[in-house]
Amino acid sequence: MLLNKRNISFFIFAAINILFSIKYFSRYTEYYLLFTASLLFIHIFLFYKGDKFFKNAAGRCTVINIIMLAVFCLASIFIFSKISAEASNSDRWSVITSFWDNFFNGEYVYFAKSHLNNYPGPMPFYFILALPFYLIGELGLFSLSGLIVFYFLMRYIKATPSFQTIFLLLILSSPFYLWEISSRSNIFLNSTLIVFSFAFFLMIKNYKSLKSQLFAGLVLGLMLSTRNIFAICYIILFLYSIKSKKSDIVATIKIGCFTILVFALTFAPFIWGHLSDFRQMNPFIIQSSYLMPVELSFFAIFCSFFMFLFCKKDLDVFFYSGVILFFTITVHLLHHSVDESFYKAVFESYADISYFIMCIPFFLYYMLKTDNQKL
């Protein structure tokens, strides 16, 4: 069956890579379409035939994976030393730097501005995660950690070594991830951590235990305090847990309350003594004014309240979370395409196509956990 969820996940993964490839490689070569088509062929081969290709090397795949990770990390570190962060048109590294510069100077953090004059949009825990890399002076390592986290996620769910090899190759050869590393962005890491937290939540055996509720609330609350767009995925997760009777309404409400409490507490160190400043400028205001109009944001939230109805098993939570994220960013792209033009929205960055990376770890996880015999 062509239009099963596994194939749809791959189609979206491939489409995002095509978009990145055409946008960025067209700047460097007139053969970008040939390059894009060749890369698509490689990804199709890896995804549909890779397991057979690596079958004879299954016993060596773990070693191959570690070597691939080591070589890529060393190559990335070398690139970081040769290419300055300012050379990129992305300012996510600068947003982090200006945020912590303001904090350590005793200034309100959400008044900070990047080198491209943008305010910090992410939530507080996002910046806390980035703090060690800010302190050592290389936020490119923060971006690179996304690959490491995804590798540990594959180990956590006990994916076969050959599947780990295939998915590492898919990521390492993807234009979206090469762009992410070169621009010192960290969306892939952020989304992978959300996927990790969802996998953990769905593996809990006793949701009625107060200890489980507190720990789930802590993990989910911290992860929610990275980017508020992931709230639409949380809606699917919580409603599915009730629908599937994995958790009853009371337990889910408790976990939800603990999640919100932890989320709120992450703001405390940064708004202490700056309450009036917080009312004037905060990540909710910044994100609602940039990503897309409030009414379209509420429409995406509204859709997420129905998406859980399609979830028949735990794995569907990841697929439909990816779908709602892809839908939301597509609306963002269409909104800017209507206001300007599709060319300007994509090639002149009136829309930020890097947000599409948010849905990719969800689809990768779904693909990783399924094969043609389990559809």
C-alpha positions as a Python dict, from the first residue, in 0.01 Angstrom:
ca = {
    (1, 'M'): (0, 0, 0),
    (2, 'L'): (158, 324, -119),
    (3, 'L'): (-15, 565, 118),
    (4, 'N'): (54, 399, 450),
    (5, 'K'): (187, 604, 741),
    (6, 'R'): (541, 475, 700),
    (7, 'N'): (558, 584, 336),
    (8, 'I'): (394, 919, 413),
    (9, 'S'): (656, 977, 682),
    (10, 'F'): (932, 911, 430),
    (11, 'F'): (766, 1129, 163),
    (12, 'I'): (754, 1424, 403),
    (13, 'F'): (1114, 1361, 510),
    (14, 'A'): (1218, 1355, 143),
    (15, 'A'): (1011, 1663, 55),
    (16, 'I'): (1174, 1869, 329),
    (17, 'N'): (1517, 1761, 210),
    (18, 'I'): (1427, 1855, -148),
    (19, 'L'): (1318, 2200, -29),
    (20, 'F'): (1644, 2255, 159),
    (21, 'S'): (1851, 2115, -127),
    (22, 'I'): (1695, 2340, -391),
    (23, 'K'): (1712, 2650, -173),
    (24, 'Y'): (2070, 2620, -54),
    (25, 'F'): (2254, 2422, -321),
    (26, 'S'): (2112, 2645, -595),
    (27, 'R'): (2336, 2915, -448),
    (28, 'Y'): (2651, 2717, -523),
    (29, 'T'): (2593, 2513, -839),
    (30, 'E'): (2382, 2521, -1153),
    (31, 'Y'): (2351, 2142, -1126),
    (32, 'Y'): (2150, 2160, -806),
    (33, 'L'): (1851, 1976, -957),
    (34, 'L'): (2072, 1685, -1061),
    (35, 'F'): (2228, 1686, -715),
    (36, 'T'): (1883, 1691, -553),
    (37, 'A'): (1756, 1403, -770),
    (38, 'S'): (2068, 1195, -695),
    (39, 'L'): (2029, 1253, -322),
    (40, 'L'): (1663, 1153, -339),
    (41, 'F'): (1759, 828, -514),
    (42, 'I'): (2015, 753, -241),
    (43, 'H'): (1758, 816, 33),
    (44, 'I'): (1500, 595, -140),
    (45, 'F'): (1757, 317, -172),
    (46, 'L'): (1863, 348, 193),
    (47, 'F'): (1508, 351, 321),
    (48, 'Y'): (1362, 69, 111),
    (49, 'K'): (1666, -150, 42),
    (50, 'G'): (1913, -52, 313),
    (51, 'D'): (1821, -335, 550),
    (52, 'K'): (1905, -597, 286),
    (53, 'F'): (2221, -409, 189),
    (54, 'F'): (2352, -404, 548),
    (55, 'K'): (2222, -750, 639),
    (56, 'N'): (2558, -921, 586),
    (57, 'A'): (2735, -651, 788),
    (58, 'A'): (2488, -655, 1078),
    (59, 'G'): (2752, -773, 1325),
    (60, 'R'): (2978, -480, 1239),
    (61, 'C'): (2710, -210, 1225),
    (62, 'T'): (2762, -92, 1584),
    (63, 'V'): (3131, -28, 1512),
    (64, 'I'): (3038, 139, 1182),
    (65, 'N'): (2789, 364, 1362),
    (66, 'I'): (3043, 476, 1621),
    (67, 'I'): (3300, 547, 1350),
    (68, 'M'): (3047, 748, 1147),
    (69, 'L'): (2953, 953, 1452),
    (70, 'A'): (3316, 1014, 1546),
    (71, 'V'): (3420, 1116, 1194),
    (72, 'F'): (3121, 1346, 1149),
    (73, 'C'): (3173, 1509, 1489),
    (74, 'L'): (3544, 1566, 1426),
    (75, 'A'): (3472, 1705, 1078),
    (76, 'S'): (3207, 1937, 1224),
    (77, 'I'): (3444, 2061, 1496),
    (78, 'F'): (3703, 2133, 1228),
    (79, 'I'): (3443, 2328, 1028),
    (80, 'F'): (3344, 2524, 1338),
    (81, 'S'): (3707, 2628, 1380),
    (82, 'K'): (3730, 2747, 1018),
    (83, 'I'): (3389, 2907, 961),
    (84, 'S'): (3266, 3174, 1200),
    (85, 'A'): (2909, 3167, 1323),
    (86, 'E'): (2854, 3514, 1176),
    (87, 'A'): (2897, 3370, 825),
    (88, 'S'): (2556, 3205, 854),
    (89, 'N'): (2224, 3379, 787),
    (90, 'S'): (2081, 3205, 1094),
    (91, 'D'): (2099, 3376, 1431),
    (92, 'R'): (1992, 3098, 1669),
    (93, 'W'): (2343, 3086, 1814),
    (94, 'S'): (2336, 3464, 1853),
    (95, 'V'): (1995, 3454, 2023),
    (96, 'I'): (2144, 3220, 2285),
    (97, 'T'): (2456, 3436, 2325),
    (98, 'S'): (2264, 3761, 2366),
    (99, 'F'): (2019, 3595, 2610),
    (100, 'W'): (2298, 3483, 2846),
    (101, 'D'): (2495, 3805, 2798),
    (102, 'N'): (2192, 3995, 2924),
    (103, 'F'): (2141, 3754, 3212),
    (104, 'F'): (2497, 3775, 3339),
    (105, 'N'): (2488, 4153, 3300),
    (106, 'G'): (2175, 4171, 3520),
    (107, 'E'): (1952, 4280, 3231),
    (108, 'Y'): (1615, 4139, 3131),
    (109, 'V'): (1681, 3840, 2905),
    (110, 'Y'): (1388, 3878, 2665),
    (111, 'F'): (1499, 4231, 2576),
    (112, 'A'): (1818, 4081, 2432),
    (113, 'K'): (1872, 4109, 2058),
    (114, 'S'): (2071, 3884, 1828),
    (115, 'H'): (2324, 4013, 1576),
    (116, 'L'): (2033, 4015, 1327),
    (117, 'N'): (1827, 4226, 1566),
    (118, 'N'): (1584, 3949, 1667),
    (119, 'Y'): (1443, 3892, 2016),
    (120, 'P'): (1479, 3546, 2180),
    (121, 'G'): (1168, 3341, 2105),
    (122, 'P'): (1235, 3005, 2277),
    (123, 'M'): (1132, 2920, 2632),
    (124, 'P'): (1374, 2927, 2931),
    (125, 'F'): (1482, 2562, 2948),
    (126, 'Y'): (1602, 2583, 2587),
    (127, 'F'): (1859, 2839, 2702),
    (128, 'I'): (1948, 2638, 3013),
    (129, 'L'): (2030, 2340, 2789),
    (130, 'A'): (2252, 2566, 2579),
    (131, 'L'): (2434, 2722, 2878),
    (132, 'P'): (2730, 2477, 2893),
    (133, 'F'): (2801, 2536, 2524),
    (134, 'Y'): (2772, 2913, 2571),
    (135, 'L'): (3024, 2893, 2853),
    (136, 'I'): (3279, 2698, 2649),
    (137, 'G'): (3229, 2937, 2358),
    (138, 'E'): (3109, 2702, 2082),
    (139, 'L'): (2735, 2669, 2029),
    (140, 'G'): (2799, 2454, 1724),
    (141, 'L'): (2854, 2167, 1968),
    (142, 'F'): (2500, 2227, 2095),
    (143, 'S'): (2373, 2171, 1739),
    (144, 'L'): (2592, 1864, 1700),
    (145, 'S'): (2452, 1707, 2017),
    (146, 'G'): (2121, 1654, 1833),
    (147, 'L'): (2280, 1372, 1637),
    (148, 'I'): (2420, 1216, 1955),
    (149, 'V'): (2084, 1236, 2132),
    (150, 'F'): (1908, 1074, 1836),
    (151, 'Y'): (2166, 794, 1835),
    (152, 'F'): (2101, 730, 2206),
    (153, 'L'): (1728, 738, 2135),
    (154, 'M'): (1779, 459, 1882),
    (155, 'R'): (1978, 264, 2141),
    (156, 'Y'): (1711, 336, 2406),
    (157, 'I'): (1435, 181, 2197),
    (158, 'K'): (1668, -110, 2103),
    (159, 'A'): (1663, -50, 1728),
    (160, 'T'): (1871, -306, 1542),
    (161, 'P'): (2228, -190, 1461),
    (162, 'S'): (2159, -211, 1086),
    (163, 'F'): (1855, 19, 1123),
    (164, 'Q'): (2069, 254, 1330),
    (165, 'T'): (2321, 263, 1045),
    (166, 'I'): (2051, 335, 787),
    (167, 'F'): (1897, 617, 985),
    (168, 'L'): (2232, 772, 1071),
    (169, 'L'): (2314, 774, 700),
    (170, 'L'): (1977, 929, 620),
    (171, 'I'): (2040, 1209, 869),
    (172, 'L'): (2406, 1269, 785),
    (173, 'S'): (2332, 1294, 413),
    (174, 'S'): (2031, 1523, 459),
    (175, 'P'): (2060, 1887, 347),
    (176, 'F'): (1842, 1996, 639),
    (177, 'Y'): (2092, 1854, 889),
    (178, 'L'): (2398, 1980, 703),
    (179, 'W'): (2237, 2323, 708),
    (180, 'E'): (2157, 2285, 1079),
    (181, 'I'): (2519, 2206, 1166),
    (182, 'S'): (2674, 2469, 940),
    (183, 'S'): (2442, 2742, 1071),
    (184, 'R'): (2472, 2627, 1434),
    (185, 'S'): (2097, 2581, 1460),
    (186, 'N'): (1947, 2335, 1710),
    (187, 'I'): (1591, 2257, 1604),
    (188, 'F'): (1670, 1889, 1539),
    (189, 'L'): (1809, 1852, 1892),
    (190, 'N'): (1510, 2030, 2042),
    (191, 'S'): (1257, 1811, 1861),
    (192, 'T'): (1450, 1491, 1931),
    (193, 'L'): (1437, 1567, 2305),
    (194, 'I'): (1058, 1604, 2276),
    (195, 'V'): (1037, 1268, 2098),
    (196, 'F'): (1256, 1114, 2370),
    (197, 'S'): (1025, 1250, 2641),
    (198, 'F'): (716, 1115, 2462),
    (199, 'A'): (878, 771, 2428),
    (200, 'F'): (956, 777, 2799),
    (201, 'F'): (602, 884, 2889),
    (202, 'L'): (439, 612, 2682),
    (203, 'M'): (659, 347, 2844),
    (204, 'I'): (540, 429, 3197),
    (205, 'K'): (368, 123, 3346),
    (206, 'N'): (179, 280, 3637),
    (207, 'Y'): (40, 627, 3568),
    (208, 'K'): (-150, 625, 3900),
    (209, 'S'): (172, 626, 4100),
    (210, 'L'): (245, 973, 4242),
    (211, 'K'): (616, 914, 4179),
    (212, 'S'): (550, 840, 3811),
    (213, 'Q'): (323, 1142, 3783),
    (214, 'L'): (581, 1375, 3937),
    (215, 'F'): (863, 1241, 3722),
    (216, 'A'): (654, 1254, 3404),
    (217, 'G'): (548, 1611, 3489),
    (218, 'L'): (912, 1708, 3549),
    (219, 'V'): (1035, 1565, 3217),
    (220, 'L'): (743, 1693, 3010),
    (221, 'G'): (744, 2032, 3182),
    (222, 'L'): (1114, 2088, 3112),
    (223, 'M'): (1076, 1979, 2750),
    (224, 'L'): (772, 2204, 2703),
    (225, 'S'): (988, 2490, 2826),
    (226, 'T'): (1189, 2482, 2504),
    (227, 'R'): (949, 2589, 2228),
    (228, 'N'): (579, 2657, 2278),
    (229, 'I'): (486, 2512, 1936),
    (230, 'F'): (530, 2162, 2082),
    (231, 'A'): (223, 2223, 2300),
    (232, 'I'): (11, 2102, 2007),
    (233, 'C'): (189, 1765, 2030),
    (234, 'Y'): (130, 1751, 2406),
    (235, 'I'): (-243, 1785, 2340),
    (236, 'I'): (-232, 1474, 2122),
    (237, 'L'): (-21, 1284, 2378),
    (238, 'F'): (-245, 1359, 2678),
    (239, 'L'): (-576, 1303, 2498),
    (240, 'Y'): (-449, 976, 2349),
    (241, 'S'): (-338, 852, 2692),
    (242, 'I'): (-695, 900, 2815),
    (243, 'K'): (-855, 754, 2501),
    (244, 'S'): (-634, 443, 2510),
    (245, 'K'): (-694, 404, 2886),
    (246, 'K'): (-321, 404, 2950),
    (247, 'S'): (-402, 675, 3202),
    (248, 'D'): (-734, 782, 3351),
    (249, 'I'): (-859, 1141, 3348),
    (250, 'V'): (-756, 1213, 3708),
    (251, 'A'): (-399, 1085, 3661),
    (252, 'T'): (-365, 1272, 3332),
    (253, 'I'): (-488, 1596, 3489),
    (254, 'K'): (-233, 1554, 3770),
    (255, 'I'): (48, 1495, 3522),
    (256, 'G'): (-73, 1794, 3320),
    (257, 'C'): (-75, 2015, 3631),
    (258, 'F'): (276, 1903, 3729),
    (259, 'T'): (388, 1970, 3371),
    (260, 'I'): (248, 2323, 3376),
    (261, 'L'): (395, 2389, 3722),
    (262, 'V'): (745, 2281, 3614),
    (263, 'F'): (705, 2480, 3292),
    (264, 'A'): (611, 2793, 3490),
    (265, 'L'): (896, 2748, 3740),
    (266, 'T'): (1156, 2755, 3462),
    (267, 'F'): (1069, 3122, 3407),
    (268, 'A'): (1136, 3219, 3770),
    (269, 'P'): (1515, 3285, 3751),
    (270, 'F'): (1471, 3502, 3443),
    (271, 'I'): (1171, 3717, 3537),
    (272, 'W'): (1260, 3769, 3903),
    (273, 'G'): (1270, 4146, 3943),
    (274, 'H'): (1153, 4193, 3584),
    (275, 'L'): (777, 4129, 3605),
    (276, 'S'): (685, 4452, 3429),
    (277, 'D'): (941, 4378, 3158),
    (278, 'F'): (796, 4026, 3121),
    (279, 'R'): (449, 4169, 3056),
    (280, 'Q'): (597, 4390, 2787),
    (281, 'M'): (817, 4127, 2617),
    (282, 'N'): (808, 3749, 2653),
    (283, 'P'): (844, 3443, 2428),
    (284, 'F'): (467, 3409, 2382),
    (285, 'I'): (448, 3759, 2235),
    (286, 'I'): (761, 3706, 2024),
    (287, 'Q'): (648, 3374, 1876),
    (288, 'S'): (290, 3486, 1807),
    (289, 'S'): (413, 3793, 1623),
    (290, 'Y'): (666, 3607, 1407),
    (291, 'L'): (560, 3254, 1317),
    (292, 'M'): (210, 3336, 1195),
    (293, 'P'): (-98, 3537, 1300),
    (294, 'V'): (-270, 3441, 1623),
    (295, 'E'): (-585, 3320, 1448),
    (296, 'L'): (-385, 3072, 1238),
    (297, 'S'): (-200, 2954, 1549),
    (298, 'F'): (-532, 2888, 1723),
    (299, 'F'): (-650, 2700, 1415),
    (300, 'A'): (-347, 2466, 1443),
    (301, 'I'): (-422, 2416, 1814),
    (302, 'F'): (-788, 2346, 1730),
    (303, 'C'): (-684, 2080, 1477),
    (304, 'S'): (-459, 1910, 1732),
    (305, 'F'): (-759, 1849, 1959),
    (306, 'F'): (-900, 1614, 1694),
    (307, 'M'): (-576, 1455, 1577),
    (308, 'F'): (-566, 1215, 1873),
    (309, 'L'): (-883, 1048, 1740),
    (310, 'F'): (-674, 893, 1463),
    (311, 'C'): (-426, 741, 1710),
    (312, 'K'): (-493, 369, 1748),
    (313, 'K'): (-160, 273, 1907),
    (314, 'D'): (126, 443, 2089),
    (315, 'L'): (334, 482, 1775),
    (316, 'D'): (57, 683, 1608),
    (317, 'V'): (118, 963, 1860),
    (318, 'F'): (455, 1026, 1695),
    (319, 'F'): (317, 1010, 1342),
    (320, 'Y'): (30, 1250, 1405),
    (321, 'S'): (249, 1482, 1612),
    (322, 'G'): (475, 1502, 1307),
    (323, 'V'): (172, 1564, 1087),
    (324, 'I'): (38, 1851, 1299),
    (325, 'L'): (383, 2013, 1314),
    (326, 'F'): (424, 1975, 938),
    (327, 'F'): (75, 2117, 885),
    (328, 'T'): (148, 2415, 1113),
    (329, 'I'): (473, 2508, 939),
    (330, 'T'): (309, 2458, 599),
    (331, 'V'): (44, 2711, 704),
    (332, 'H'): (330, 2942, 809),
    (333, 'L'): (487, 2902, 462),
    (334, 'L'): (156, 2952, 281),
    (335, 'H'): (78, 3261, 488),
    (336, 'H'): (403, 3428, 385),
    (337, 'S'): (366, 3304, 27),
    (338, 'V'): (28, 3475, 2),
    (339, 'D'): (162, 3795, 159),
    (340, 'E'): (469, 3807, -64),
    (341, 'S'): (521, 3519, -308),
    (342, 'F'): (633, 3159, -282),
    (343, 'Y'): (973, 3252, -423),
    (344, 'K'): (1027, 3526, -164),
    (345, 'A'): (887, 3310, 115),
    (346, 'V'): (1138, 3033, 42),
    (347, 'F'): (1439, 3181, -133),
    (348, 'E'): (1441, 3522, 36),
    (349, 'S'): (1350, 3375, 376),
    (350, 'Y'): (1028, 3565, 439),
    (351, 'A'): (920, 3227, 579),
    (352, 'D'): (1158, 3020, 787),
    (353, 'I'): (1167, 2674, 629),
    (354, 'S'): (1402, 2554, 904),
    (355, 'Y'): (1093, 2513, 1123),
    (356, 'F'): (1007, 2208, 909),
    (357, 'I'): (1293, 2031, 1089),
    (358, 'M'): (1068, 2015, 1397),
    (359, 'C'): (856, 1738, 1250),
    (360, 'I'): (1144, 1525, 1118),
    (361, 'P'): (1246, 1345, 1443),
    (362, 'F'): (882, 1241, 1493),
    (363, 'F'): (867, 1087, 1145),
    (364, 'L'): (1213, 931, 1181),
    (365, 'Y'): (1106, 771, 1507),
    (366, 'Y'): (788, 636, 1346),
    (367, 'M'): (983, 495, 1050),
    (368, 'L'): (1247, 351, 1281),
    (369, 'K'): (987, 163, 1484),
    (370, 'T'): (803, 17, 1185),
    (371, 'D'): (891, -202, 892),
    (372, 'N'): (696, -342, 600),
    (373, 'Q'): (575, -640, 802),
    (374, 'K'): (433, -428, 1084),
    (375, 'L'): (228, -168, 894),
}
